Amino acid sequence: MLIAMTIPLTGTQYEIEAGDYRATVTELGGGLRGLRFGDTYLVTSFDADELPPHGAGQLLTPWPNRVDGGRYSFDGEDHQLALSEPALGNAIHGLTRWVPWTRTAHDQGEVTLRCLPHGQQGYPFALQTDVTYRVDAESGLHVTITATNKGSRPAPWGTGAHPYLTAGTPTIDECELELPADRWLPVDDRLVPAGPAQDVSGTGFDLRTARKLAGIQLDHAFTGLRREADGLAWVRLAGGGLTTAMWRTPPTPGCRSSPATRSKRNAAGRRSPSSR
């Protein structure tokens, strides 16, 4: 007797937990589908049989953000990427969001997935990317992304992450956001960063002191992060008497990967009764 099996759109679901924290990681794109503290969600979640809405929880590699017209130059050669954002004529958020990642390790509190794409249109390089999600009962979710150049030539590489933090309020208008960034990047009508980074002082982008999000529209990159004594930069979203926080370590200098070398990024999120 044959039994029909349904495969969810995001593939295998990897559950990890520690203390009150629970996280769900997907085979598709190696993304974060859910993160909870008890019964409270800390990031916007979605169904396993649903594609990530607006890129929720996705990893962005080998580049985050947009490549204008899909065109770039590297080591004296011009390249043309497929336009994955056709409405605006850009190549957006890398090449690994919509491919299955392979599990290399999984236990109760940690899972590691790997993606090794072969060369693709406009990206004739072979970069292996590994991501490890680990939950800690005290500090929450930790994410480490590592790239290893498996090819024969140097390659351009970068990474980003796309979680939507939530503090459990019905809308974000009720929340306050604290973002310790001194500069913001203007964008053009195709959402491509345009011109040099601008000082946030005196603008609606100055979130160095927590501000209500009602009336603020954000779809920009920020830089010049202020870091605490331990080198971490914190973003905090507060609402309903609770705070969801995300930290980031200093980036590894450069985005060029020579054969057999690695670059790393770390991030974590947590929920507390008040801002740290």
N, C-alpha and C positions, 0 to 999 in steps of 0.2 A: 504494500500500500504506500503510495506516494503522498507525502504531506507538503503542502505549499508553504514555503517560508518567505516571509516578507523582510526585505533588507531596508532599514531606514535610510533616508537620503544622506544622513551624516555618517553612515557606516557603524562600525563597532563603537560601543560606548564604554569608556574606561572610567570607573568610579574609584576615587581615593578619599580617605577620611582620616582625621585626627582630632580628638576632642570633639568640640561642637562643629567643626568645619567639615564640609562635604563639597567635593568638586567633581564635575563631569567633563571629561576630555573626549574629543571625537576623532575617529579615524580620518574623516574628511578634513584635510587641511591642518591636522594637529591642533585644532582650535579648542577654546574653552566654552563649553555650552552652558555651564552653570556653576555657581559658587554660592554656598549657603553657610550661614552661621545659625545653627538650630533650624528653625523654620523660616528664617528671614533671608531673602536673596540679597547678595551684595553686588551682583552684576545682572544686567538684563539677560534673561534666559529665553529659550525657545524649545520647541518640540524636536525630538530626535529625527522625526520624519519631515522636517522643515529645513530648507536652506537658511543659513544664518542671515537674518534680516539686517540690511544695511551693514553687512560685514561684521555683525556682533561676534566678539570673541575670537576673531580670526588672527592668525599670524601673518605678517607681511614680510616676505622675503623672496628674492634677493634685493628688493628695494621696497620701501614704504612710500606712500604718497604717489604723486603723478609724475610721469615722464612726458614732457610737452611734445605732443605729436608722435610719441613713441620713439623719438630720435635722440641718440646720444653718441658721444665719441669716447673711446677708451684706447689708450696706447697707440694713438695715431690712426685708429680705424673707426669708421662710421658704422653705426648699427641702427636697424629699424625693427622695433618691437611690434607685435600685433597690438591693435588698438582695442584693449579690453574695456574701455569706457567710450564706446563709439559715439554716444550723443555729444560728448565734449571733445572727442578726437585725441584722447590720451591713452597711455598704457598705465594702469593703476594697480598699486599694491602687490606687485610681484607676480610670481608664477606658480606658487605652491598652495594657494587657497583652495583650489578645487580638485586636488589630487589626493589619493589615499596615502597616508603615512603609515609606516611599518612600526609596530611595537617592538622594542628591543628589551624592555624591562618593565615589570609591573608588580607592585606589592600593595599592601593595604594603604600606605600613605604616599606612594610615589609612582609615577609612570613616566617612561621615556619613549618618545616616538622619533622616527627618522624619516627623512625625505632625501632621496638621491636622484634628482631629475637629470636626465641627459640633456645635451645641448638643445636649445629651442630656438625658434625664429627670433633673431635679434639678440640672442644670449648664447653664444657658442662657448659655454663654460660648463664645468661639472662641479658644482658645489654641493657637498653633503651638509644638510642641516639637521641638528638634533635639538629637541626640546624636552626638558624635564620639568614636570609639574610636581611639586612636593607641598603637602600641607603639614603645618605644625600647629599643635594644640594651642600655643600661645600667640604666635606671630602670624598665623594665617597661611595664605598661599604664596609660595615662592616659585618663580618661573626662571629657568636658565636656558638661554638659546646659544648654541655653539655652531659655528660654521667651519668646515674643513674642506679645503680645496683638493679635490681628487683628480683634477685635470692636469694637463701638461703646461698650462700657461697661467700667469697672473689673471685675476678676475675681479671685477667690481662687485661689491656685496654690501648690503645694509639690511637692517631688520627693524620691525616695529610690531606693536600689538594693538588690538582694536577692541578692548573691553568697554562696555558702557556701565559705569559705576551707578549704583542706585543706593539710596538711603532708606528705601521703603516707603517713601511718600507717593501719593497718587500721581503727581507731576513734578518735574524738576523745578518748576517755577517757585515751589515752596522751599527749595534747598538753597544753601549757601555753599559757594565754591571758593576754595583757597588754592591758588596756583602760584608758586614762588618764582615767576619768570619775569626778567627785566625787559625782555624784548619780544615782539611779535612780528610775524611775516605777513605782509599784505599779499592778497591773491588777485588774479585778474578774473575776467568773467567766465573763464573755464576752470577756475579754482586751482590754477597753477601759481605757486609762489612767485611774486613779481616784485623786483626791487630789493634793496637791502633791508635787513631787520630794523624795525622801528622801536623806539623807546616807548614803553607802555605808560609812562607817567602822563597823567592828565587825559587818558583815553579810557574808553569802555573796556579795554583789555587789561587794565591794571587790576589784577586779582591777587596781588601779594598780601592784601588783607581780605579776609573772607567777605564776599558780597552775595546778595540775593541774585539768583539767576533770572528772575522775572524781567522780561524786556531785553535780555542780552542774547544775541545770536552769535554762536561760535562755530566756525569751521576753518580754523587757522592753526598754523604751527607756532609754537612758542620756543624761545631759546633763552640763554642767559640764566639758567636755573640757579637759584640760591640753594646751597647745600648746608646741611647741619654738620656738626663736628665730626660725625662718623662718615661723612661723604655722601649721605643719602639725600635725595630731593623728594619731598613729600607733596602729594596732591590730596586734598581732603574735601569730601562732599558731605555736608551735614544737613540733617532734616529730621523732624519728628523726634528730637532728643537723642538721636544716634548719629554716628559718624562712620563713613566708609573711607578708608585711606589707602593710597597706593604709593609705594616708594620705588625709586630707581637708583641704581648705582651709577657712578660716572661711566660714560661710554669708553670703549676701547678706541684709542686714536686711529683715525683713518678708516676707510671702507674698501681697502684694496687687500685682496687675499692672495698670497703667493702659494704655490703648491706646498701642501702639508702643513700650512700654518693655520691658526685659529683666531677667531674673534668671539667675544662673549658679551651678553647682555643679561642683566638680572632684573627681576621685578617681583613685587609681592603686594598683596592687598589684605586689609583686615578691618574688622568692625569693632568699635569700642563705644562705651557710653558717652564719651566726650573726645574732643580732638586731642591728639597726643602732643 
